[in-house]
């Protein structure tokens, strides 16, 4: 996808280049998941994945910034170097956590900006500056592999149950009008206990994917 996007950009077909980058982002999300499901992870695969990421989300994306002079050319080089630094040196050492914004997400932002603004250089450069700062900062970001587990589903269920518990507490307060304080406290405690018990059970049965085959 990255090489095809580069060829489209060199031929002036920038819109096609953007769609190829976005499609490459979807493939990047899928290849790691497929490799882990098939137990086909290897050191060579990890290196090829980094090469593909640098080609698609580094070089191909930087060409969308449209160099029209020395300053814009230097700016494009800065973006490519930010992607290179992000891929080579940033590792949080924490499961399910990135350090620095992953370059595929930065590439999606720039490609989407190009599509939505019709290639407006001002908006593209502003978005690129923001993405460079996010890619090279020390902030932690959740790993996309967490979506391969059932934990995120359980989190949604817990949120729904907590919402129901809050509604139950509110209804208990409404029903307690005119009752003594001990009855009110009992109704609220029972509602809160229901939510807590649901959260504990969901966390108890949560599963996590294996820690190998980290992607950048």
Secondary structure, DSSP 8 states (H G I E B T S, - for coil): -HHHHHHHHHTT-HHHHHHHHHHHHHHHHHHHHHHHHTT---HHHHHHHHHHHIIIIIIIHHGGG---SHHHHHHHHHHHHHHHHHHHH----STTEEES--HHHHHHHHHHHHHHHTS-HHHHHHHHHHHHHHHHS--EEE-GGGGGSSHHHHHHHHHHHHHHHHHHHHHHHHHTTTS-HHHHHHHHHHHHHHHHHHHHHHHHT-----S-S---
